[in-house]
């Protein structure tokens, strides 16, 4: 088994191995692929990630998220589960949920924790690696977060109104705060849709 990976032309390429992958992966392979059910009913990333054993070389890619970032996991890495493309199956050490609003599941982020090896993240835009020094705080839009090391981020809502609770959307002005020392990987965020802006005008939120 080989746990090395090569990134070229928008594909992550591996030899035979046991992998934790995004759903529908790999997109091409030699030999056979055996998919194994992930054990445990309480796996928080179970519906997002799968286990796949490849007997030959394989390629992994996501057409909707063509930018790939290789992150070494010498220190524990917390990766947004929905953006994980590929990692050695043995690298995963756990999963958790990061809540944007305390006591609420709305907009919560599923996170997979990797305690060794590496993970390849697939994103819709290029990523940036930002180091946060001890005592500093980096504020990030939730949808821009890809992965991080170090302290768990905290959520913050500048003003939580009644419509933020009743309507099926995230509260406005939501940010995640990363407190150093830590490293954060980011991607670009989409601008707010016109429909969302009009909704705020109508309801005055």
C-alpha positions in Angstrom: 0.0 0.0 0.0 1.2 3.5 -0.9 -0.1 6.6 0.8 1.7 9.1 -1.4 -0.3 11.4 -3.7 0.5 13.5 -6.7 -1.5 16.5 -7.8 -1.4 17.4 -11.5 -3.9 18.9 -13.9 -6.6 19.2 -11.3 -6.4 15.5 -10.3 -5.1 13.8 -7.2 -3.3 10.6 -8.3 -2.5 7.7 -6.0 -1.3 4.1 -6.2 -3.1 1.3 -4.5 -4.3 2.1 -1.0 -7.1 2.5 1.5 -8.6 6.0 1.3 -11.1 8.3 2.9 -12.7 10.1 0.0 -15.5 12.4 -1.0 -18.6 10.7 -2.4 -18.4 9.4 -5.9 -14.6 9.0 -5.9 -12.3 8.0 -7.5 -13.3 9.1 -11.0 -11.0 6.7 -12.7 -8.8 3.8 -11.7 -6.9 0.7 -12.7 -7.8 -2.7 -11.2 -10.7 -2.7 -8.8 -12.3 -0.4 -6.1 -13.9 -2.0 -3.0 -16.1 0.4 -1.0 -16.3 -0.4 2.7 -19.1 0.8 5.0 -17.8 3.1 7.7 -18.5 1.6 11.1 -20.4 3.5 13.7 -23.8 5.2 13.6 -22.6 8.4 15.3 -20.0 9.3 12.7 -20.7 13.0 12.0 -19.1 12.9 8.6 -20.6 9.6 7.5 -22.9 11.0 4.9 -20.2 13.1 3.3 -17.1 10.9 3.2 -16.6 7.2 2.1 -14.0 4.5 2.4 -12.5 3.1 -0.8 -9.8 0.5 -1.3 -8.0 0.7 -4.7 -6.0 -2.2 -6.1 -4.2 0.0 -8.6 -3.5 3.6 -9.6 -6.5 5.9 -9.2 -7.4 9.5 -9.9 -9.7 11.7 -7.8 -11.3 15.0 -8.9 -14.4 17.1 -8.4 -15.8 19.1 -11.3 -17.5 21.6 -9.1 -14.4 22.1 -7.0 -11.4 22.0 -9.3 -8.8 23.6 -7.1 -6.8 21.1 -5.0 -4.7 21.8 -1.9 -2.4 19.3 -0.3 -2.2 19.8 3.5 0.3 17.8 5.6 -1.1 16.7 8.9 2.0 16.6 11.2 -0.1 18.5 13.7 -3.9 17.8 13.9 -5.8 19.4 11.0 -9.5 20.2 11.2 -10.9 20.0 7.7 -14.4 21.0 6.5 -15.8 17.6 5.7 -17.7 18.6 2.6 -14.4 19.9 1.0 -12.3 16.8 1.7 -11.4 15.1 -1.5 -8.9 12.5 -0.4 -6.8 11.3 2.5 -5.3 8.0 3.8 -8.1 6.2 5.7 -5.7 5.8 8.7 -5.2 9.6 8.9 -8.7 10.4 10.2 -8.9 10.6 14.0 -12.4 12.0 14.6 -15.1 14.4 13.5 -17.1 17.2 15.2 -19.6 20.0 14.5 -18.6 23.6 14.7 -21.7 25.7 15.5 -21.9 29.2 14.1 -24.6 30.2 16.5 -24.5 28.8 20.1 -27.3 26.3 20.8 -28.4 26.2 17.1 -27.7 23.7 14.3 -28.4 26.2 11.5 -25.4 26.7 9.3 -23.3 24.4 11.5 -20.0 23.1 9.8 -19.1 19.4 9.8 -15.4 19.0 10.4 -13.2 15.9 10.0 -10.0 15.8 12.1 -6.8 14.3 10.7 -4.0 13.4 13.1 -1.3 12.3 10.7 -0.4 11.8 7.0 -2.1 14.4 4.8 -5.4 15.5 3.3 -6.3 16.9 -0.1 -9.0 19.5 -0.1 -11.1 20.4 -3.1 -12.4 24.0 -3.4 -14.3 26.2 -5.8 -11.5 28.8 -5.9 -7.8 29.0 -5.0 -6.8 28.7 -1.4 -4.6 30.8 0.9 -2.7 29.7 3.9 -2.7 32.3 6.7 -0.6 32.0 9.9 -2.2 33.6 13.0 0.3 34.6 15.7 -0.3 34.1 19.4 -2.6 36.8 20.7 -4.0 37.7 17.2 -7.5 36.9 15.9 -8.4 36.2 12.3 -12.1 36.7 11.4 -13.3 34.6 8.4 -16.6 34.2 6.6 -17.8 30.6 7.4 -18.2 29.6 3.7 -14.5 30.6 3.1 -13.1 28.2 5.7 -11.3 25.2 4.3 -9.2 23.9 7.2 -7.3 25.0 10.3 -4.9 23.9 13.0 -4.7 25.0 16.6 -7.6 26.5 18.6 -11.2 25.9 17.9 -12.8 29.0 16.3 -15.6 30.9 18.0 -18.8 32.2 16.3 -20.2 35.6 16.6 -23.4 37.3 15.5 -23.3 41.1 15.5 -27.1 41.3 15.9 -29.5 38.4 16.1 -33.0 39.4 15.0 -36.3 37.6 15.1 -36.1 36.9 11.3 -32.7 35.3 11.8 -34.4 32.7 14.0 -37.6 32.2 11.9 -36.2 32.3 8.3 -34.3 29.3 6.8 -31.0 31.2 6.4 -27.9 32.1 8.4 -27.9 35.3 10.4 -26.2 38.2 8.7 -22.8 39.5 9.9 -21.8 35.9 10.9 -18.0 35.4 11.2 -15.8 32.7 12.6 -12.9 34.0 14.8 -9.7 32.0 14.8 -7.5 32.8 17.8 -3.7 32.3 17.4 -1.4 30.5 17.4 -3.0 28.6 14.5 -2.9 28.2 10.7 -6.1 28.7 8.6 -6.7 27.8 5.0 -9.2 29.9 3.1 -10.9 30.0 -0.2 -13.0 32.7 -2.0 -16.6 33.3 -0.9 -19.5 34.0 -3.3 -21.1 37.5 -3.1 -24.5 37.7 -1.5 -27.3 36.9 -3.9 -29.8 39.5 -5.0 -32.6 37.4 -3.5 -31.0 37.6 -0.1 -30.6 41.3 -0.3 -34.2 41.8 -1.3 -35.4 39.6 1.5 -33.6 41.8 4.0 -35.1 45.0 2.5 -38.6 43.5 2.7 -38.3 42.3 6.3 -36.0 45.1 7.5 -33.3 42.8 8.7 
